[in-house]
Amino acid sequence: MAKGYWVGHVDVTDPEAYKSYVAANAEAFRKYGAKFLVRGGAFEAVAGKTRSRNVVLEFKDYATALACYRSPEYAKAIKLRQSASIADLIVVEGYDGAQPA
């Protein structure tokens, strides 16, 4: 079964308030088994638009990734995120198929 992922691109507009979001999202991420693969870090935009911060979270499957986003625990965190940042976020199913030889 393919894993599920959140891919986020974020501009933090209020760094102090964003800390509250980070603290609040931990409850949902812990409950749904999220694993950070990317959390900030250096990057180079080689094509297209970007934001100042990138995040990739991994979940055991796509359904779990969606359930976390739609959870009451994350709903609390969303309100904090919205007042402290501008974000683009997708939930996407991973790929289990063949890879290039």
C-alpha positions as CSV (number, residue, x, y, z in Angstrom):
1,M,0.0,0.0,0.0
2,A,1.3,3.4,-1.0
3,K,2.2,5.9,1.7
4,G,0.5,9.3,2.0
5,Y,2.2,12.7,2.1
6,W,1.5,16.3,3.0
7,V,3.5,18.7,0.8
8,G,3.5,22.2,2.1
9,H,5.0,25.5,1.0
10,V,4.8,28.3,3.5
11,D,5.6,31.9,4.1
12,V,5.7,32.6,7.8
13,T,4.2,36.1,8.4
14,D,4.4,36.1,12.2
15,P,7.3,33.9,13.5
16,E,6.2,34.2,17.2
17,A,2.6,33.2,16.5
18,Y,3.9,30.4,14.1
19,K,5.5,28.8,17.1
20,S,2.0,28.2,18.6
21,Y,1.0,26.5,15.4
22,V,4.1,24.2,15.5
23,A,3.2,23.3,19.2
24,A,-0.4,22.6,18.3
25,N,0.1,20.5,15.2
26,A,2.3,18.1,17.2
27,E,-0.8,16.5,18.8
28,A,-2.4,15.6,15.4
29,F,1.0,14.5,13.9
30,R,1.7,12.2,16.9
31,K,-1.9,10.7,16.8
32,Y,-1.7,9.9,13.1
33,G,1.9,8.8,13.0
34,A,3.3,11.6,10.8
35,K,7.0,11.6,10.1
36,F,8.8,14.7,8.9
37,L,10.9,14.1,5.8
38,V,11.5,17.8,5.1
39,R,11.0,20.6,7.7
40,G,12.5,23.9,6.5
41,G,16.0,23.4,5.4
42,A,18.1,24.8,2.5
43,F,16.6,24.6,-0.9
44,E,17.1,26.0,-4.4
45,A,14.1,26.8,-6.6
46,V,15.0,25.5,-10.0
47,A,11.6,26.0,-11.6
48,G,8.3,27.7,-10.9
49,K,7.1,29.6,-7.8
50,T,8.1,28.8,-4.3
51,R,7.6,30.0,-0.7
52,S,10.3,30.5,1.9
53,R,9.6,27.3,3.8
54,N,9.0,23.7,2.6
55,V,7.6,20.8,4.6
56,V,7.0,17.1,3.6
57,L,5.2,14.8,6.1
58,E,4.9,11.1,5.5
59,F,2.0,8.9,6.7
60,K,1.4,5.2,6.6
61,D,-1.1,5.7,3.8
62,Y,-3.2,8.3,1.9
63,A,-6.3,7.7,4.0
64,T,-4.4,8.4,7.2
65,A,-2.8,11.6,5.7
66,L,-6.3,12.9,4.8
67,A,-7.7,11.8,8.2
68,C,-5.0,13.8,10.0
69,Y,-5.8,17.0,8.0
70,R,-9.5,16.6,8.7
71,S,-9.1,15.8,12.4
72,P,-10.4,17.9,15.2
73,E,-6.8,18.0,16.6
74,Y,-5.5,19.6,13.4
75,A,-8.5,21.9,13.0
76,K,-7.2,23.7,16.1
77,A,-3.8,24.0,14.6
78,I,-5.1,25.3,11.3
79,K,-6.6,28.4,12.9
80,L,-3.1,29.2,14.4
81,R,-1.4,28.6,11.1
82,Q,-3.8,30.8,9.2
83,S,-3.1,33.8,11.4
84,A,0.7,33.3,11.2
85,S,1.4,32.3,7.7
86,I,0.4,31.9,4.1
87,A,0.5,28.3,3.0
88,D,-0.1,26.0,0.0
89,L,-0.7,22.4,1.1
90,I,-1.6,19.3,-0.8
91,V,-2.2,15.7,0.4
92,V,-0.9,13.2,-2.1
93,E,-0.8,9.5,-2.5
94,G,2.7,8.0,-2.8
95,Y,3.8,5.8,-5.7
96,D,4.4,2.0,-5.3
97,G,5.0,1.1,-8.9
98,A,8.1,0.2,-10.9
99,Q,11.1,2.6,-11.0
100,P,13.3,3.4,-14.0
101,A,15.9,0.7,-14.6
